[in-house]
């Protein structure tokens, strides 16, 4: 998705999670008068990680699963399972729940109004982020791999275009249908070679283990035995 888009998504999830956390604590403090709501904390990198995991898993196919230690969990509910596991051992952290919820809403298009468009990110890369784009490790938007970065097998052009359009629709304010149409219009279909009928040859060639190969191996064996006999005779003549 590119470094600029990733930075924008991380700041969006962490910022909104902390804002919702503060509103929640202030509201219940004035509603109940309990100062315990004012000493709640919201910290740690998991505020960002939970949201990013939720964005990734929200649109996963319903039949896919991921392993959480010894359990198989549907990919769509994998962030919820992780959240329950962390809460069991570390206690309930409200900021984590806000982060997961925002991740699901972001991936489902409920927060499209706050998404930054690809054109705006390009302006940032050409302007205020120009010094960062030339550094090692920074991935500009046009060089992003999308889902192909996590694929072990080479992707076909059609699947690459489809997944790229899906990624752009999730992380930026773009229409996936328009992206797929433009890809289809600019990319001509590549026709592979026509399948040819295959079969065993009716004549010609030589089968494995033919008479000539067997004769060569027998001659080599006789030569080795003769060499061993000469060596044994020489050893007997020279005690």
C-alpha positions as CSV (number, residue, x, y, z in Angstrom):
1,X,0.0,0.0,0.0
2,X,3.0,2.3,0.2
3,X,4.7,4.0,3.1
4,X,2.5,7.2,2.9
5,X,-0.7,5.2,2.9
6,X,0.5,3.0,5.8
7,X,1.5,6.0,7.9
8,X,-1.8,7.7,7.2
9,X,-3.8,4.6,8.2
10,X,-1.7,4.1,11.4
11,X,-2.2,7.7,12.5
12,X,-5.9,7.6,11.7
13,X,-6.5,4.4,13.7
14,X,-4.4,5.5,16.7
15,X,-5.8,9.0,16.7
16,X,-9.4,8.0,16.5
17,X,-8.9,5.3,19.1
18,X,-7.5,7.7,21.6
19,X,-10.1,10.4,20.9
20,X,-12.9,7.9,21.4
21,X,-11.2,6.6,24.6
22,X,-11.0,10.1,26.0
23,X,-14.7,10.9,25.2
24,X,-15.7,7.6,26.8
25,X,-13.8,8.2,30.0
26,X,-14.9,11.9,30.3
27,X,-18.5,11.0,29.7
28,X,-18.7,8.3,32.4
29,X,-16.7,10.5,34.8
30,X,-19.3,13.2,34.6
31,X,-22.1,10.7,34.5
32,X,-21.0,8.7,37.6
33,X,-18.6,11.0,39.4
34,X,-16.1,8.2,39.7
35,X,-12.5,9.3,39.3
36,X,-11.4,5.8,38.3
37,X,-12.4,6.7,34.8
38,X,-9.8,9.5,34.8
39,X,-6.9,7.2,35.6
40,X,-7.5,4.7,32.8
41,X,-4.6,4.5,30.4
42,X,-4.3,4.2,26.6
43,X,-0.8,3.3,25.5
44,X,1.2,0.8,23.6
45,X,1.8,-0.2,20.0
46,X,-1.2,-2.6,20.2
47,X,-3.6,0.3,19.6
48,X,-2.2,0.5,16.1
49,X,-1.6,-3.2,15.5
50,X,-5.1,-4.3,16.5
51,X,-6.7,-1.8,14.1
52,X,-4.4,-2.9,11.2
53,X,-5.1,-6.6,11.8
54,X,-8.9,-5.8,11.8
55,X,-8.5,-3.9,8.5
56,X,-6.7,-6.8,6.9
57,X,-9.1,-9.5,8.2
58,X,-12.5,-7.7,7.8
59,X,-13.0,-8.5,4.1
60,X,-11.5,-12.0,4.2
61,X,-13.5,-14.9,2.6
62,X,-15.8,-16.6,5.1
63,X,-14.2,-20.0,4.5
64,X,-10.6,-19.0,5.4
65,X,-9.1,-19.6,8.8
66,X,-6.0,-18.6,10.8
67,X,-4.3,-20.4,13.5
68,X,-4.2,-18.8,17.0
69,X,-1.9,-21.0,18.9
70,X,-3.7,-24.3,19.0
71,X,-7.1,-23.1,17.6
72,X,-8.4,-22.5,14.1
73,X,-10.2,-19.2,14.0
74,X,-12.2,-17.8,11.0
75,X,-10.1,-15.0,9.5
76,X,-12.9,-12.4,9.8
77,X,-13.0,-12.9,13.6
78,X,-9.3,-13.4,14.1
79,X,-8.9,-9.8,15.6
80,X,-11.7,-10.5,18.1
81,X,-10.1,-13.8,19.1
82,X,-6.8,-12.1,19.7
83,X,-8.5,-9.3,21.7
84,X,-10.2,-11.9,23.9
85,X,-6.9,-13.7,24.4
86,X,-5.1,-10.5,25.4
87,X,-7.9,-9.4,27.7
88,X,-7.9,-12.8,29.5
89,X,-4.2,-12.4,30.5
90,X,-3.7,-8.6,30.6
91,X,-7.1,-7.3,31.5
92,X,-9.6,-5.3,29.5
93,X,-8.1,-2.3,27.7
94,X,-10.8,-0.1,26.3
95,X,-8.5,1.5,23.7
96,X,-7.9,-1.9,22.2
97,X,-11.6,-2.5,21.7
98,X,-12.0,0.9,20.0
99,X,-9.1,0.1,17.7
100,X,-10.6,-3.2,16.6
101,X,-14.0,-1.6,16.0
102,X,-12.5,1.2,14.0
103,X,-10.5,-1.3,11.9
104,X,-13.7,-3.1,11.0
105,X,-15.5,0.1,10.2
106,X,-12.6,1.4,8.1
107,X,-12.4,-1.7,6.0
108,X,-16.1,-1.9,5.4
109,X,-16.2,1.7,4.1
110,X,-18.0,3.3,7.0
111,X,-15.3,5.9,7.4
112,X,-14.8,6.8,3.7
113,X,-15.3,10.5,4.5
114,X,-12.0,10.6,6.5
115,X,-10.0,8.5,4.0
116,X,-7.2,10.3,2.2
117,X,-7.3,10.0,-1.6
118,X,-4.4,8.6,-3.7
119,X,-4.0,12.0,-5.4
120,X,-3.6,13.7,-2.0
121,X,-1.0,11.2,-1.0
122,X,0.9,11.8,-4.2
123,X,0.9,15.5,-3.5
124,X,2.4,14.8,-0.1
125,X,5.1,12.6,-1.6
126,X,5.9,15.3,-4.1
127,X,5.9,18.0,-1.5
128,X,6.4,17.8,2.3
129,X,7.5,14.1,2.2
130,X,9.9,14.5,-0.7
131,X,13.0,14.0,1.5
132,X,11.6,10.8,2.9
133,X,10.7,9.2,-0.5
134,X,14.4,9.2,-1.5
135,X,15.5,7.2,1.5
136,X,16.0,3.5,1.7
137,X,13.0,1.6,2.9
138,X,10.4,4.2,1.9
139,X,7.9,2.8,-0.6
140,X,6.2,5.3,-2.8
141,X,2.6,4.8,-3.8
142,X,3.2,3.8,-7.4
143,X,5.8,1.1,-6.3
144,X,3.5,-0.5,-3.8
145,X,2.9,-4.3,-4.3
146,X,-0.4,-4.6,-2.5
147,X,-1.5,-8.1,-1.6
148,X,1.2,-9.5,-3.9
149,X,3.8,-8.7,-1.3
150,X,2.4,-11.5,0.9
151,X,1.9,-14.0,-1.8
152,X,4.3,-17.0,-2.1
153,X,3.3,-17.7,-5.7
154,X,3.4,-15.4,-8.7
155,X,0.1,-13.7,-9.3
156,X,-1.6,-13.6,-12.7
157,X,-2.4,-10.2,-14.2
158,X,-6.1,-10.5,-13.6
159,X,-5.8,-11.4,-9.9
160,X,-3.2,-8.8,-9.4
161,X,-5.4,-6.1,-10.9
162,X,-8.4,-7.2,-8.9
163,X,-6.6,-7.3,-5.6
164,X,-4.9,-4.0,-6.3
165,X,-8.3,-2.4,-6.9
166,X,-9.6,-3.9,-3.6
167,X,-6.6,-2.6,-1.7
168,X,-6.9,0.9,-3.1
169,X,-10.6,1.0,-2.2
170,X,-9.8,0.0,1.4
171,X,-6.9,2.3,2.1
172,X,-7.9,5.2,-0.1
173,X,-11.0,7.0,-1.2
174,X,-11.3,5.4,-4.7
175,X,-13.9,3.3,-6.5
176,X,-12.7,-0.3,-7.1
177,X,-15.0,-0.6,-10.2
178,X,-13.4,2.3,-12.0
179,X,-9.9,1.0,-11.2
180,X,-10.8,-2.5,-12.5
181,X,-12.3,-1.0,-15.7
182,X,-9.2,1.1,-16.4
183,X,-7.0,-1.9,-15.9
184,X,-9.1,-4.0,-18.3
185,X,-9.1,-1.2,-20.9
186,X,-5.3,-0.7,-20.8
187,X,-4.2,-4.3,-20.5
188,X,-4.8,-6.5,-23.5
189,X,-5.5,-10.2,-22.9
190,X,-2.5,-12.4,-23.5
191,X,-3.3,-15.6,-25.4
192,X,-1.2,-18.6,-24.5
193,X,0.0,-21.2,-26.9
194,X,-2.6,-23.6,-28.3
195,X,-2.7,-26.9,-26.5
196,X,-1.2,-29.7,-28.6
197,X,-2.1,-33.3,-28.5
198,X,0.6,-35.3,-26.8
199,X,1.2,-39.1,-27.0
200,X,3.9,-41.7,-27.2
201,X,6.0,-41.7,-30.4
202,X,5.1,-44.4,-32.8
203,X,8.6,-44.8,-34.2
204,X,12.2,-43.6,-33.7
205,X,14.0,-43.0,-30.4
206,X,15.4,-45.5,-28.0
207,X,13.9,-46.8,-24.8
208,X,15.7,-46.5,-21.5
209,X,17.9,-49.5,-20.6
210,X,18.3,-50.6,-24.2
211,X,20.7,-53.3,-25.4
212,X,23.5,-50.9,-26.1
213,X,23.4,-49.4,-22.6
214,X,23.4,-52.9,-21.1
215,X,26.3,-54.0,-23.3
216,X,28.4,-51.0,-22.2
217,X,27.7,-51.7,-18.5
218,X,28.7,-55.4,-18.9
219,X,32.0,-54.4,-20.7
220,X,32.9,-52.0,-17.9
221,X,32.2,-54.7,-15.3
222,X,34.5,-57.2,-17.1
223,X,37.3,-54.5,-17.4
224,X,37.1,-53.8,-13.6
225,X,37.3,-57.5,-12.8
226,X,40.3,-57.9,-15.0
227,X,42.0,-55.0,-13.4
228,X,41.4,-56.5,-9.9
229,X,42.8,-59.9,-11.0
230,X,46.0,-58.3,-12.4
231,X,46.4,-56.4,-9.1
232,X,46.0,-59.6,-7.1
233,X,48.5,-61.4,-9.3
234,X,51.0,-58.6,-8.9
235,X,50.6,-58.7,-5.1
236,X,51.2,-62.6,-5.1
237,X,54.4,-62.3,-7.2
238,X,55.8,-59.6,-4.9
239,X,55.4,-60.9,-1.3
